[in-house]
């Protein structure tokens, strides 16, 4: 019978656990099952909304906790009960929206499992995002900052969906002017994201380790993008899938095969089981 080496493995979802064809390889499912059966804790930490990730982890048969919105929200998979629900103050959310509005950038606001957007319903990038996440946006034509304030929205995350050529300039701009107040990152070729300060995947991994009483030196994290960086820094071992962006790979302790080649299964067998 397999024995546990590292007791907690936390994986990103899109581009890490999930392949480019939006599936989880059978070999990954098998490795997760073997690891969990041996007593290991396997958890998903994603930038997705809770409403988007819950059906996915339930379909995988996972139990325990899942972290959504970069860790801003942590919930029990089976019941959906929230153990943690962070978010922006109304003033802070309005400030972030105002900065994006002044640059003429599109805005997605996520508040209690509803995605509000200033993008038109036929926007191709938004439509792709909706298909992948399984979430349909609610459209708003005016200033998002006014909408947030008028409705007192408690926002977990604010995102700008932009073309790949605009992602890096927008990220660098937001990082410079608000990186000391908020978490500014990106998680895909078209997503620049802002979260409350301290609400990142590193915090989520620490929360999970504390919840399961697993020492930090027995934790592993695996991801593919810049928003996963706090998570691999917090873990004892940080692994990048081969398809990870260069900015992320440079900080990883190890590199495993790509998401399409079942990289998470390799991580489980290399570090999780002895």
HELIX and SHEET records of a PDB file:
HELIX    1   1 UNK A   26  UNK A   37  1                                  12    
HELIX    2   2 UNK A   50  UNK A   59  1                                  10    
HELIX    3   3 UNK A   69  UNK A   71  5                                   3    
HELIX    4   4 UNK A   90  UNK A  102  1                                  13    
HELIX    5   5 UNK A  124  UNK A  133  1                                  10    
HELIX    6   6 UNK A  144  UNK A  151  1                                   8    
HELIX    7   7 UNK A  164  UNK A  178  1                                  15    
HELIX    8   8 UNK A  201  UNK A  211  1                                  11    
HELIX    9   9 UNK A  216  UNK A  218  5                                   3    
HELIX   10  10 UNK A  226  UNK A  228  5                                   3    
HELIX   11  11 UNK A  229  UNK A  234  1                                   6    
HELIX   12  12 UNK A  246  UNK A  249  1                                   4    
HELIX   13  13 UNK A  259  UNK A  261  5                                   3    
HELIX   14  14 UNK A  263  UNK A  267  1                                   5    
HELIX   15  15 UNK A  268  UNK A  272  3                                   5    
SHEET    1   A 5 UNK A  41  UNK A  44  0                                        
SHEET    2   A 5 UNK A   8  UNK A  11  1                                        
SHEET    3   A 5 UNK A 219  UNK A 223  1                                        
SHEET    4   A 5 UNK A 237  UNK A 241  1                                        
SHEET    5   A 5 UNK A 254  UNK A 256  1                                        
SHEET    1   B 3 UNK A  65  UNK A  68  0                                        
SHEET    2   B 3 UNK A  73  UNK A  76 -1                                        
SHEET    3   B 3 UNK A  82  UNK A  85 -1                                        
SHEET    1   C 6 UNK A 138  UNK A 139  0                                        
SHEET    2   C 6 UNK A 114  UNK A 117  1                                        
SHEET    3   C 6 UNK A 108  UNK A 111 -1                                        
SHEET    4   C 6 UNK A 157  UNK A 161 -1                                        
SHEET    5   C 6 UNK A 191  UNK A 196 -1                                        
SHEET    6   C 6 UNK A 182  UNK A 188 -1                                        
END                                                                             
